[in-house]
């Protein structure tokens, strides 16, 4: 597991929605389709964490 995957699980965030958001903001490559494929997961986690309170509700995992 990567730091990003751990973060998503710990905060109940949907992986696909989070990756799409990170891609939309240029934080990760458009080629990443799983958290494990993110090269700089620390940057992604920091970006998400800094915005955790304002993230869209669609990021909440539905599983």
Secondary structure, 3 states (H helix, E strand, C coil): CCHHHHHHHHCCECHHHHHHHHHHCCCCCCCCCCHHHCCCHHHHHHHHHHCHHHCCHHHECCC
